[in-house]
Amino acid sequence: MGVVNPFLEVEMSIDAERIAESIKPSGSRVAVRNRLIKKALAAEFGYENVSVRGRRGTAYGWVEIKVRAKKPHDGECDWYCQICRDEIYRIRKKVWEILRKHGLDRELHTYYDDMGEKHEECIIDVELI
């Protein structure tokens, strides 16, 4: 038996969950979307380091993703040094790559700003610990 690719297992698991949800007559599509997002991101960052929550009320449909990651250096820095800001940017970019890879970016609601640009209703917060 060969080595199993953990990302392939996540993809198969996500696909299986999507199929199961499409057969189910009830259930919240937003809740399913949030579980799938967490599962995909947990494969990269660890289950305990990822939080995915849907907003409520007038913000219904928005998703808030929180990722905890290790600080790229030891010691304190003053309101995020350039090294920490670069790491936060890299992690946010990686989150979007994972969402696109699994097709989960298509599950996000969108809005258009006054200039006509399209944006996803998604907040990605990175906490360096």
N, CA, C and O atoms as a DFTB+ gen file, in Angstrom:
516 C
 N C O
     1  1       0.847      -1.173       0.000
     2  2       0.000       0.000       0.000
     3  2       0.893       1.236       0.000
     4  3       1.859       1.292       0.760
     5  1       0.584       2.243      -0.850
     6  2       1.404       3.435      -0.979
     7  2       1.118       4.466       0.105
     8  3       0.234       4.298       0.946
     9  1       1.881       5.510       0.051
    10  2       1.718       6.615       0.993
    11  2       0.465       7.407       0.608
    12  3       0.253       7.707      -0.567
    13  1      -0.351       7.738       1.586
    14  2      -1.587       8.470       1.335
    15  2      -1.311       9.967       1.462
    16  3      -0.738      10.425       2.451
    17  1      -1.722      10.706       0.461
    18  2      -1.563      12.157       0.461
    19  2      -2.672      12.759       1.335
    20  3      -3.848      12.575       1.022
    21  1      -2.335      13.475       2.426
    22  2      -3.368      14.021       3.308
    23  2      -4.264      15.043       2.609
    24  3      -5.438      15.166       2.959
    25  1      -3.735      15.777       1.628
    26  2      -4.561      16.741       0.907
    27  2      -5.579      16.037       0.021
    28  3      -6.697      16.523      -0.149
    29  1      -5.199      14.895      -0.545
    30  2      -6.138      14.120      -1.347
    31  2      -7.262      13.598      -0.463
    32  3      -8.423      13.586      -0.871
    33  1      -6.917      13.164       0.753
    34  2      -7.952      12.715       1.686
    35  2      -8.912      13.843       2.020
    36  3     -10.121      13.622       2.100
    37  1      -8.394      15.049       2.217
    38  2      -9.250      16.204       2.520
    39  2     -10.160      16.488       1.337
    40  3     -11.356      16.717       1.519
    41  1      -9.608      16.478       0.115
    42  2     -10.423      16.731      -1.072
    43  2     -11.529      15.700      -1.207
    44  3     -12.673      16.055      -1.491
    45  1     -11.206      14.422      -1.007
    46  2     -12.216      13.374      -1.108
    47  2     -13.272      13.545      -0.028
    48  3     -14.461      13.346      -0.282
    49  1     -12.849      13.908       1.164
    50  2     -13.771      14.113       2.267
    51  2     -14.699      15.284       1.984
    52  3     -15.901      15.206       2.242
    53  1     -14.145      16.369       1.455
    54  2     -14.949      17.548       1.131
    55  2     -15.944      17.207       0.027
    56  3     -17.112      17.586       0.112
    57  1     -15.497      16.501      -1.002
    58  2     -16.406      16.102      -2.076
    59  2     -17.526      15.215      -1.545
    60  3     -18.684      15.388      -1.925
    61  1     -17.195      14.268      -0.672
    62  2     -18.201      13.368      -0.106
    63  2     -19.225      14.152       0.710
    64  3     -20.421      13.871       0.644
    65  1     -18.759      15.126       1.472
    66  2     -19.677      15.924       2.278
    67  2     -20.600      16.760       1.399
    68  3     -21.783      16.906       1.705
    69  1     -20.075      17.303       0.321
    70  2     -20.908      18.074      -0.612
    71  2     -21.998      17.205      -1.215
    72  3     -23.149      17.628      -1.314
    73  1     -21.645      16.007      -1.612
    74  2     -22.630      15.096      -2.198
    75  2     -23.696      14.738      -1.176
    76  3     -24.887      14.738      -1.487
    77  1     -23.268      14.431       0.045
    78  2     -24.217      14.072       1.099
    79  2     -25.177      15.224       1.381
    80  3     -26.372      15.004       1.578
    81  1     -24.660      16.445       1.400
    82  2     -25.509      17.603       1.677
    83  2     -26.485      17.878       0.539
    84  3     -27.596      18.349       0.780
    85  1     -26.083      17.591      -0.699
    86  2     -26.991      17.837      -1.817
    87  2     -28.157      16.854      -1.803
    88  3     -29.224      17.140      -2.346
    89  1     -27.949      15.691      -1.179
    90  2     -29.008      14.684      -1.080
    91  2     -29.943      14.994       0.086
    92  3     -31.142      14.724       0.009
    93  1     -29.405      15.554       1.157
    94  2     -30.194      15.866       2.351
    95  2     -31.279      16.893       2.045
    96  3     -31.004      17.896       1.386
    97  1     -32.496      16.665       2.505
    98  2     -33.559      17.625       2.234
    99  2     -33.478      18.889       3.102
   100  3     -34.009      19.933       2.723
   101  1     -32.824      18.798       4.249
   102  2     -32.753      19.967       5.123
   103  2     -31.311      20.216       5.534
   104  3     -30.422      19.420       5.234
   105  1     -31.092      21.318       6.218
   106  2     -29.745      21.653       6.678
   107  2     -29.344      23.008       6.146
   108  3     -29.789      23.422       5.075
   109  1     -28.530      23.676       6.870
   110  2     -28.097      25.010       6.497
   111  2     -26.900      24.932       5.558
   112  3     -25.870      24.346       5.890
   113  1     -27.049      25.524       4.397
   114  2     -25.961      25.529       3.427
   115  2     -24.754      26.292       3.983
   116  3     -23.609      25.918       3.728
   117  1     -25.015      27.362       4.745
   118  2     -23.934      28.158       5.325
   119  2     -23.153      27.328       6.346
   120  3     -21.924      27.389       6.389
   121  1     -23.864      26.555       7.164
   122  2     -23.190      25.712       8.161
   123  2     -22.322      24.662       7.475
   124  3     -21.206      24.390       7.918
   125  1     -22.828      24.080       6.406
   126  2     -22.051      23.084       5.661
   127  2     -20.820      23.746       5.052
   128  3     -19.719      23.200       5.118
   129  1     -21.007      24.919       4.460
   130  2     -19.882      25.655       3.878
   131  2     -18.805      25.915       4.924
   132  3     -17.619      25.730       4.655
   133  1     -19.214      26.344       6.118
   134  2     -18.250      26.648       7.172
   135  2     -17.495      25.405       7.624
   136  3     -16.292      25.469       7.877
   137  1     -18.191      24.271       7.729
   138  2     -17.509      23.016       8.102
   139  2     -16.498      22.607       7.042
   140  3     -15.398      22.159       7.366
   141  1     -16.869      22.759       5.773
   142  2     -15.953      22.394       4.690
   143  2     -14.726      23.304       4.676
   144  3     -13.610      22.839       4.449
   145  1     -14.931      24.592       4.917
   146  2     -13.808      25.531       4.967
   147  2     -12.872      25.148       6.108
   148  3     -11.654      25.114       5.936
   149  1     -13.447      24.861       7.270
   150  2     -12.603      24.499       8.418
   151  2     -11.808      23.231       8.123
   152  3     -10.618      23.157       8.427
   153  1     -12.458      22.247       7.540
   154  2     -11.779      20.984       7.232
   155  2     -10.612      21.207       6.268
   156  3      -9.534      20.646       6.461
   157  1     -10.821      22.021       5.238
   158  2      -9.760      22.276       4.254
   159  2      -8.598      23.037       4.886
   160  3      -7.437      22.709       4.642
   161  1      -8.902      24.052       5.697
   162  2      -7.840      24.847       6.308
   163  2      -7.138      24.093       7.436
   164  3      -5.946      24.298       7.667
   165  1      -7.857      23.233       8.132
   166  2      -7.256      22.469       9.229
   167  2      -6.165      21.530       8.724
   168  3      -5.217      21.233       9.451
   169  1      -6.293      21.066       7.496
   170  2      -5.260      20.190       6.932
   171  2      -3.929      20.928       6.812
   172  3      -2.867      20.310       6.888
   173  1      -3.982      22.240       6.626
   174  2      -2.765      23.043       6.485
   175  2      -2.279      23.621       7.813
   176  3      -1.086      23.582       8.112
   177  1      -3.211      24.160       8.611
   178  2      -2.831      24.916       9.809
   179  2      -3.091      24.189      11.126
   180  3      -2.664      24.662      12.179
   181  1      -3.773      23.064      11.090
   182  2      -4.112      22.339      12.304
   183  2      -5.522      22.692      12.763
   184  3      -5.920      23.857      12.740
   185  1      -6.266      21.685      13.176
   186  2      -7.681      21.870      13.539
   187  2      -7.862      22.903      14.638
   188  3      -8.766      23.736      14.569
   189  1      -7.005      22.853      15.653
   190  2      -7.153      23.752      16.798
   191  2      -6.741      25.191      16.473
   192  3      -7.020      26.102      17.251
   193  1      -6.092      25.399      15.351
   194  2      -5.617      26.734      14.982
   195  2      -6.532      27.459      13.996
   196  3      -6.219      28.563      13.552
   197  1      -7.665      26.837      13.654
   198  2      -8.571      27.437      12.682
   199  2      -9.962      27.554      13.295
   200  3     -10.470      26.615      13.907
   201  1     -10.560      28.719      13.119
   202  2     -11.935      28.947      13.541
   203  2     -12.694      29.532      12.359
   204  3     -12.227      30.476      11.722
   205  1     -13.856      28.976      12.068
   206  2     -14.682      29.469      10.969
   207  2     -16.083      29.692      11.517
   208  3     -16.725      28.762      12.006
   209  1     -16.547      30.920      11.432
   210  2     -17.870      31.272      11.972
   211  2     -18.648      32.063      10.947
   212  3     -18.095      32.888      10.218
   213  1     -19.923      31.802      10.904
   214  2     -20.811      32.593      10.065
   215  2     -21.336      33.766      10.868
   216  3     -21.555      33.650      12.074
   217  1     -21.537      34.885      10.213
   218  2     -22.084      36.057      10.890
   219  2     -23.593      35.929      10.973
   220  3     -24.192      35.089      10.302
   221  1     -24.198      36.759      11.790
   222  2     -25.647      36.684      12.008
   223  2     -26.319      37.999      11.635
   224  3     -25.658      39.000      11.357
   225  1     -27.625      37.970      11.636
   226  2     -28.400      39.181      11.396
   227  2     -28.173      39.730       9.997
   228  3     -28.200      38.986       9.017
   229  1     -27.948      41.046       9.909
   230  2     -27.758      41.668       8.596
   231  2     -26.454      41.236       7.938
   232  3     -26.270      41.443       6.738
   233  1     -25.557      40.644       8.699
   234  2     -24.285      40.156       8.140
   235  2     -24.374      38.667       7.798
   236  3     -23.345      38.033       7.562
   237  1     -25.585      38.098       7.767
   238  2     -25.751      36.687       7.457
   239  2     -25.137      36.393       6.082
   240  3     -25.348      37.143       5.129
   241  1     -24.403      35.333       5.994
   242  2     -23.729      34.966       4.754
   243  2     -22.243      35.291       4.783
   244  3     -21.454      34.677       4.064
   245  1     -21.864      36.253       5.612
   246  2     -20.443      36.553       5.770
   247  2     -19.796      35.417       6.551
   248  3     -20.420      34.814       7.424
   249  1     -18.571      35.141       6.236
   250  2     -17.817      34.130       6.966
   251  2     -16.575      34.789       7.560
   252  3     -15.887      35.568       6.900
   253  1     -16.309      34.456       8.818
   254  2     -15.134      34.976       9.507
   255  2     -14.184      33.815       9.770
   256  3     -14.526      32.866      10.476
   257  1     -12.998      33.901       9.199
   258  2     -11.991      32.854       9.344
   259  2     -10.873      33.400      10.219
   260  3     -10.298      34.447       9.921
   261  1     -10.566      32.690      11.294
   262  2      -9.453      33.075      12.163
   263  2      -8.416      31.966      12.124
   264  3      -8.732      30.793      12.321
   265  1      -7.181      32.353      11.870
   266  2      -6.077      31.402      11.815
   267  2      -5.029      31.842      12.833
   268  3      -4.594      32.993      12.838
   269  1      -4.634      30.908      13.689
   270  2      -3.541      31.165      14.634
   271  2      -2.288      30.506      14.081
   272  3      -2.309      29.352      13.652
   273  1      -1.201      31.260      14.100
   274  2       0.061      30.738      13.573
   275  2       1.206      31.222      14.453
   276  3       1.095      32.213      15.174
   277  1       2.295      30.494      14.368
   278  2       3.479      30.850      15.155
   279  2       4.116      32.120      14.591
   280  3       4.212      32.305      13.378
   281  1       4.540      32.974      15.494
   282  2       5.229      34.209      15.108
   283  2       6.546      33.827      14.418
   284  3       7.220      32.895      14.857
   285  1       6.919      34.535      13.347
   286  2       8.121      34.160      12.597
   287  2       9.442      34.460      13.301
   288  3      10.504      34.118      12.781
   289  1       9.396      35.093      14.474
   290  2      10.623      35.392      15.208
   291  2      10.337      35.359      16.707
   292  3       9.181      35.396      17.128
   293  1      11.385      35.290      17.495
   294  2      11.241      35.305      18.953
   295  2      11.180      36.747      19.439
   296  3      11.617      37.672      18.754
   297  1      10.633      36.913      20.624
   298  2      10.611      38.239      21.228
   299  2       9.397      39.060      20.827
   300  3       8.548      38.636      20.044
   301  1       9.356      40.248      21.397
   302  2       8.240      41.164      21.144
   303  2       8.534      42.031      19.925
   304  3       9.690      42.254      19.567
   305  1       7.468      42.515      19.298
   306  2       7.638      43.493      18.231
   307  2       6.572      44.574      18.413
   308  3       5.508      44.330      18.981
   309  1       6.876      45.738      17.932
   310  2       6.015      46.894      18.129
   311  2       4.921      46.920      17.066
   312  3       5.177      47.220      15.900
   313  1       3.700      46.602      17.488
   314  2       2.507      46.608      16.634
   315  2       2.782      45.978      15.272
   316  3       2.531      46.588      14.233
   317  1       3.279      44.807      15.290
   318  2       3.618      44.014      14.116
   319  2       4.715      44.663      13.276
   320  3       4.495      45.638      12.558
   321  1       5.854      44.102      13.393
   322  2       6.988      44.543      12.586
   323  2       6.765      44.087      11.141
   324  3       5.794      43.390      10.849
   325  1       7.649      44.475      10.262
   326  2       7.504      44.128       8.850
   327  2       7.542      42.610       8.636
   328  3       6.839      42.086       7.772
   329  1       8.351      41.917       9.411
   330  2       8.444      40.461       9.283
   331  2       7.094      39.816       9.625
   332  3       6.640      38.904       8.935
   333  1       6.465      40.300      10.694
   334  2       5.156      39.760      11.091
   335  2       4.078      40.125      10.071
   336  3       3.233      39.292       9.741
   337  1       4.099      41.354       9.572
   338  2       3.113      41.755       8.554
   339  2       3.262      40.915       7.301
   340  3       2.261      40.536       6.693
   341  1       4.488      40.616       6.902
   342  2       4.719      39.766       5.733
   343  2       4.170      38.356       5.968
   344  3       3.600      37.745       5.065
   345  1       4.347      37.849       7.192
   346  2       3.842      36.512       7.527
   347  2       2.308      36.487       7.504
   348  3       1.713      35.528       7.014
   349  1       1.678      37.526       8.026
   350  2       0.216      37.615       7.993
   351  2      -0.274      37.641       6.549
   352  3      -1.233      36.951       6.203
   353  1       0.381      38.431       5.711
   354  2       0.022      38.497       4.296
   355  2       0.175      37.126       3.638
   356  3      -0.692      36.707       2.872
   357  1       1.274      36.425       3.933
   358  2       1.522      35.104       3.343
   359  2       0.435      34.110       3.757
   360  3      -0.034      33.320       2.938
   361  1       0.037      34.156       5.034
   362  2      -0.980      33.228       5.527
   363  2      -2.334      33.533       4.887
   364  3      -3.043      32.612       4.482
   365  1      -2.702      34.814       4.791
   366  2      -3.970      35.173       4.135
   367  2      -3.985      34.696       2.690
   368  3      -4.992      34.177       2.208
   369  1      -2.864      34.876       2.006
   370  2      -2.756      34.420       0.619
   371  2      -2.922      32.901       0.542
   372  3      -3.594      32.389      -0.353
   373  1      -2.306      32.188       1.483
   374  2      -2.402      30.725       1.524
   375  2      -3.848      30.286       1.772
   376  3      -4.306      29.311       1.176
   377  1      -4.574      30.999       2.650
   378  2      -5.978      30.679       2.907
   379  2      -6.774      30.785       1.617
   380  3      -7.550      29.886       1.294
   381  1      -6.594      31.874       0.874
   382  2      -7.311      32.027      -0.392
   383  2      -6.931      30.933      -1.395
   384  3      -7.792      30.442      -2.126
   385  1      -5.661      30.549      -1.436
   386  2      -5.230      29.470      -2.337
   387  2      -5.948      28.167      -1.993
   388  3      -6.405      27.453      -2.886
   389  1      -6.048      27.861      -0.710
   390  2      -6.718      26.632      -0.276
   391  2      -8.202      26.679      -0.622
   392  3      -8.760      25.695      -1.107
   393  1      -8.842      27.822      -0.372
   394  2     -10.261      27.962      -0.706
   395  2     -10.485      27.764      -2.198
   396  3     -11.429      27.081      -2.594
   397  1      -9.634      28.352      -3.028
   398  2      -9.769      28.196      -4.480
   399  2      -9.502      26.764      -4.921
   400  3     -10.195      26.234      -5.788
   401  1      -8.502      26.147      -4.323
   402  2      -8.138      24.769      -4.685
   403  2      -9.310      23.815      -4.480
   404  3      -9.532      22.913      -5.287
   405  1     -10.049      24.015      -3.407
   406  2     -11.179      23.137      -3.097
   407  2     -12.510      23.655      -3.645
   408  3     -13.552      23.040      -3.420
   409  1     -12.482      24.767      -4.352
   410  2     -13.702      25.335      -4.916
   411  2     -14.594      25.998      -3.882
   412  3     -15.752      26.303      -4.167
   413  1     -14.074      26.224      -2.692
   414  2     -14.883      26.806      -1.623
   415  2     -15.051      28.316      -1.789
   416  3     -15.950      28.903      -1.186
   417  1     -14.212      28.947      -2.587
   418  2     -14.382      30.380      -2.849
   419  2     -15.688      30.651      -3.587
   420  3     -16.244      31.745      -3.488
   421  1     -16.180      29.656      -4.328
   422  2     -17.449      29.809      -5.047
   423  2     -18.652      29.730      -4.107
   424  3     -19.767      30.089      -4.485
   425  1     -18.417      29.260      -2.886
   426  2     -19.494      29.163      -1.902
   427  2     -19.680      30.469      -1.125
   428  3     -20.652      30.614      -0.384
   429  1     -18.763      31.411      -1.290
   430  2     -18.844      32.677      -0.559
   431  2     -19.777      33.645      -1.280
   432  3     -19.798      33.698      -2.509
   433  1     -20.543      34.404      -0.515
   434  2     -21.374      35.443      -1.105
   435  2     -20.465      36.576      -1.555
   436  3     -19.338      36.702      -1.076
   437  1     -20.948      37.390      -2.464
   438  2     -20.152      38.496      -2.972
   439  2     -20.940      39.797      -2.904
   440  3     -22.167      39.795      -2.802
   441  1     -20.220      40.891      -2.963
   442  2     -20.830      42.208      -3.074
   443  2     -19.951      43.061      -3.975
   444  3     -18.788      42.739      -4.220
   445  1     -20.521      44.146      -4.461
   446  2     -19.785      45.065      -5.325
   447  2     -19.684      46.418      -4.634
   448  3     -20.666      46.916      -4.083
   449  1     -18.498      47.009      -4.666
   450  2     -18.321      48.328      -4.047
   451  2     -18.791      49.420      -5.007
   452  3     -19.269      49.127      -6.103
   453  1     -18.652      50.673      -4.592
   454  2     -19.115      51.805      -5.398
   455  2     -18.379      51.933      -6.728
   456  3     -18.883      52.541      -7.671
   457  1     -17.192      51.358      -6.792
   458  2     -16.411      51.408      -8.032
   459  2     -16.699      50.221      -8.937
   460  3     -16.113      50.098     -10.013
   461  1     -17.600      49.348      -8.504
   462  2     -17.987      48.193      -9.310
   463  2     -17.090      46.983      -9.155
   464  3     -17.201      46.028      -9.924
   465  1     -16.197      47.006      -8.167
   466  2     -15.309      45.857      -7.956
   467  2     -15.993      44.806      -7.106
   468  3     -16.697      45.121      -6.147
   469  1     -15.778      43.558      -7.471
   470  2     -16.384      42.429      -6.768
   471  2     -15.525      42.031      -5.568
   472  3     -14.300      41.963      -5.667
   473  1     -16.178      41.768      -4.435
   474  2     -15.493      41.332      -3.225
   475  2     -16.255      40.160      -2.609
   476  3     -17.479      40.084      -2.711
   477  1     -15.525      39.254      -1.973
   478  2     -16.154      38.149      -1.262
   479  2     -16.509      38.597       0.148
   480  3     -15.796      39.396       0.756
   481  1     -17.610      38.078       0.657
   482  2     -18.034      38.387       2.021
   483  2     -17.295      37.461       2.979
   484  3     -17.862      36.517       3.531
   485  1     -16.019      37.761       3.155
   486  2     -15.141      36.906       3.950
   487  2     -14.110      37.774       4.666
   488  3     -13.468      38.636       4.067
   489  1     -13.974      37.521       5.961
   490  2     -12.972      38.209       6.768
   491  2     -11.947      37.161       7.201
   492  3     -12.301      36.150       7.806
   493  1     -10.694      37.406       6.892
   494  2      -9.625      36.490       7.306
   495  2      -8.763      37.214       8.323
   496  3      -8.112      38.211       8.010
   497  1      -8.767      36.702       9.536
   498  2      -8.003      37.290      10.636
   499  2      -6.876      36.323      11.003
   500  3      -7.121      35.140      11.240
   501  1      -5.667      36.819      11.047
   502  2      -4.514      35.990      11.391
   503  2      -3.970      36.487      12.732
   504  3      -3.682      37.672      12.897
   505  1      -3.834      35.566      13.682
   506  2      -3.254      35.892      14.982
   507  2      -1.918      35.189      15.111
   508  3      -1.838      33.962      15.054
   509  1      -0.877      35.972      15.285
   510  2       0.460      35.397      15.478
   511  2       0.691      35.213      16.975
   512  3       0.533      36.152      17.755
   513  1       1.067      33.995      17.368
   514  2       1.267      33.685      18.791
   515  2       2.703      33.288      19.049
   516  3       3.067      32.991      20.187
